[in-house]
């Protein structure tokens, strides 16, 4: 393990329900992610995957334990605009063109827009020539590329991705996996990806973390053996299929028939 970038130290998270009861979403989450590492988080629906990401993004605070990024509270990095976040909903502003959407973090941070940086990122995500297009004029995959470019605008220390390709069709999603691998390889930013796709996790990540059903706990931590860069042909590798089977079984509810 390299120097730790993200650390969830015995983290728990509970939410108050309208009926006065408490819902325990996470319990005793202990997770370290190294600098420059790409980690994917898998788990059944409702297990708290997105809650883990929201804790790292300073959108939630833990009920127990502590979350740190580079030894600091996530809120400190959020205020310093050192976190890049992209969700399943691209959240591009429809009245702005793609250049202005990617440049938006500079304005939010009160900084002068770095036109060269914005142009560089638009090229990096394969959208050169679409700077003046509105989001509605782009495909779903192109909008997600713009969303990732925006998340990278201020050169964040950490990239947090919550099902960024979940709404895309299978063919576009696979293409976007290739694009994300290429973008990540150029930037090497510490990345945490929440996904429901076992194939996506195995193709993109250095490590795959599997969570149990609610309350979410870490039940598997698997290092991925495939060298980078990864060609789509790796998905036909025998070891890839063995890992797919292993992770799929780990995702089965407790007590389910083998």
C-alpha positions in Angstrom: 0.0 0.0 0.0 1.3 3.5 -0.9 0.7 6.5 1.2 -3.0 6.6 2.3 -5.2 9.2 0.6 -8.6 8.2 1.8 -9.2 6.6 5.2 -12.5 5.5 6.7 -11.6 4.5 10.2 -14.3 2.3 11.8 -17.0 4.4 10.3 -20.7 4.0 11.0 -23.7 6.0 9.7 -27.3 6.1 10.9 -30.2 8.1 9.6 -33.3 9.2 11.6 -36.6 8.0 10.0 -39.9 9.8 10.1 -41.3 7.2 12.6 -38.6 8.2 15.1 -36.5 5.0 14.6 -32.9 4.9 13.4 -31.8 3.2 10.2 -28.2 2.0 10.4 -26.7 2.3 6.9 -23.1 1.5 7.6 -21.3 -0.3 10.4 -17.5 -0.5 11.2 -16.3 0.5 7.8 -12.5 0.4 7.8 -11.1 1.3 4.4 -7.8 2.7 3.2 -7.2 3.9 -0.4 -3.7 4.7 -1.4 -2.6 7.8 -3.4 -3.1 7.3 -7.1 -5.1 4.1 -6.5 -8.4 3.3 -8.3 -10.8 1.5 -6.0 -14.3 0.2 -7.0 -17.0 -0.3 -4.5 -19.6 -3.1 -5.1 -22.6 -4.2 -3.1 -26.3 -4.9 -3.3 -28.8 -2.1 -3.6 -29.3 -0.2 -0.3 -26.0 -1.5 1.2 -24.6 2.1 1.7 -22.1 2.3 -1.2 -23.2 5.8 -2.1 -23.2 6.8 1.5 -19.5 5.8 1.7 -18.9 8.1 -1.3 -21.0 10.9 0.1 -19.0 10.7 3.4 -15.8 11.1 1.4 -17.3 13.9 -0.6 -18.3 15.8 2.6 -21.9 15.5 1.7 -22.6 13.5 4.9 -20.9 13.2 8.2 -20.3 9.9 10.0 -22.3 8.9 13.1 -19.3 6.9 14.4 -15.6 6.8 13.4 -13.8 9.2 11.3 -13.2 10.0 7.6 -10.0 11.7 6.4 -8.5 12.5 3.1 -4.8 13.2 3.2 -5.2 13.3 7.0 -7.7 16.1 6.8 -11.5 16.2 7.2 -13.3 16.0 3.8 -15.0 19.3 4.5 -11.6 21.0 4.5 -10.8 19.6 1.1 -14.3 20.4 -0.2 -13.9 24.0 0.9 -10.6 24.1 -0.9 -12.2 22.6 -4.0 -9.8 19.6 -3.9 -12.5 17.0 -4.4 -13.9 16.1 -7.9 -17.3 14.5 -7.9 -19.4 13.1 -10.7 -22.8 11.4 -10.3 -25.1 9.3 -12.5 -27.0 12.4 -13.3 -24.4 14.5 -15.2 -26.0 17.7 -13.6 -24.7 19.9 -16.5 -26.4 23.3 -16.6 -28.6 23.2 -19.7 -28.4 26.9 -20.5 -24.5 26.8 -20.6 -22.4 25.4 -23.4 -19.9 22.6 -22.7 -17.0 25.0 -22.4 -18.9 27.0 -19.8 -20.0 23.9 -17.9 -16.5 22.5 -17.6 -15.3 26.0 -16.6 -18.0 26.3 -13.9 -15.8 25.1 -10.9 -13.4 28.0 -11.5 -16.3 30.4 -11.0 -17.7 28.6 -8.0 -14.2 28.7 -6.4 -14.0 32.4 -7.2 -11.0 31.9 -9.5 -10.2 33.3 -12.9 -11.2 30.7 -15.5 -8.1 28.9 -16.9 -9.2 28.7 -20.6 -6.2 26.5 -21.5 -7.0 24.0 -18.7 -10.7 23.9 -19.8 -9.6 23.3 -23.4 -7.1 20.7 -22.4 -9.8 18.7 -20.4 -12.3 19.0 -23.2 -9.7 17.4 -25.5 -8.8 14.8 -22.9 -12.4 13.5 -22.7 -12.8 13.5 -26.5 -15.1 16.5 -26.9 -12.9 18.8 -28.9 -15.1 20.6 -31.4 -18.2 20.5 -29.1 -17.2 23.4 -26.9 -20.1 25.5 -28.0 -22.7 22.7 -27.9 -25.5 22.7 -25.3 -25.9 19.5 -23.2 -29.2 18.6 -25.0 -27.3 18.4 -28.3 -25.0 15.7 -26.9 -25.5 12.0 -26.3 -25.7 10.6 -22.8 -22.1 9.3 -23.0 -20.8 12.7 -24.2 -22.6 14.5 -21.4 -21.0 12.1 -18.9 -17.6 12.9 -20.4 -18.3 16.6 -19.9 -19.3 15.9 -16.3 -16.0 14.1 -15.7 -14.0 16.9 -17.3 -15.8 19.4 -15.0 -14.9 17.2 -12.0 -11.2 17.4 -13.0 -11.2 21.1 -13.7 -9.5 22.3 -10.5 -7.0 19.4 -10.5 -8.5 17.7 -7.5 -6.6 15.4 -5.2 -9.5 12.8 -5.2 -12.1 11.8 -7.9 -15.3 10.4 -6.5 -17.7 8.7 -9.1 -21.1 7.5 -8.1 -22.5 5.2 -10.9 -21.4 7.7 -13.6 -22.5 5.3 -16.4 -25.4 3.7 -14.7 -28.0 5.3 -17.0 -26.2 4.4 -20.3 -26.9 1.5 -22.6 -24.5 -1.5 -22.4 -22.5 -0.6 -25.6 -22.1 3.0 -24.6 -21.2 2.0 -21.0 -18.4 -0.3 -22.2 -17.1 2.5 -24.4 -17.2 4.9 -21.5 -15.2 2.4 -19.4 -12.5 2.5 -22.0 -12.6 6.3 -22.0 -12.5 6.5 -18.2 -9.5 4.2 -18.1 -7.7 6.4 -20.7 -8.6 9.6 -18.7 -7.5 8.1 -15.4 -4.2 6.8 -16.9 -3.4 10.4 -18.0 -4.3 11.9 -14.6 -3.6 9.1 -12.1 -5.9 10.7 -9.5 -6.9 8.8 -6.4 -10.4 7.5 -7.5 -13.3 5.8 -5.7 -15.9 4.4 -8.0 -19.3 3.2 -6.8 -20.9 0.8 -9.3 -23.4 -2.1 -9.6 -21.4 -3.7 -12.5 -18.9 -6.4 -11.6 -17.4 -6.3 -15.1 -16.9 -2.5 -14.8 -15.3 -2.8 -11.4 -12.9 -5.5 -12.6 -11.9 -3.7 -15.8 -11.3 -0.3 -14.2 -10.0 -0.8 -10.6 -6.8 -1.7 -8.9 -8.9 -3.1 -6.0 -12.5 -4.1 -5.7 -14.3 -3.7 -2.3 -17.4 -5.7 -1.7 -20.0 -4.6 0.8 -22.7 -6.7 2.6 -26.4 -5.9 2.7 -27.5 -3.2 5.2 -26.0 -2.4 7.5 -23.1 -2.2 5.0 -19.9 -3.8 6.1 -16.8 -4.7 4.0 -16.8 -8.4 3.3 -14.2 -8.7 0.5 -11.1 -6.7 -0.6 -9.7 -8.1 -3.8 -6.6 -6.9 -5.7 -7.0 -7.0 -9.4 -4.2 -8.8 -11.2 -4.5 -7.4 -14.7 -1.8 -5.1 -16.0 -2.5 -1.6 -17.3 -3.5 -0.4 -19.8 -6.3 -2.9 -20.1 -7.6 -3.9 -23.5 -11.2 -5.1 -23.8 -9.9 -8.6 -24.6 -9.0 -8.9 -20.8 -12.8 -9.5 -20.3 -12.4 -12.8 -22.2 -9.5 -13.9 -19.9 -10.2 -17.0 -17.9 -9.1 -15.3 -14.7 -11.4 -12.4 -15.4 -14.4 -14.8 -15.6 -13.3 -16.5 -12.4 -13.2 -13.1 -10.6 -16.6 -12.3 -12.0 -18.0 -15.5 -10.6 -16.3 -15.0 -7.3 -17.6 -11.4 -6.9 -21.0 -12.2 -8.1 -21.2 -15.0 -5.5 -20.0 -12.6 -2.8 -22.9 -10.2 -3.7 -25.5 -12.9 -3.1 -27.7 -12.4 -0.1 -26.6 -14.3 3.0 -28.3 -17.7 3.1 -29.0 -17.7 -0.6 -28.6 -21.1 -2.3 -25.2 -21.6 -4.0 
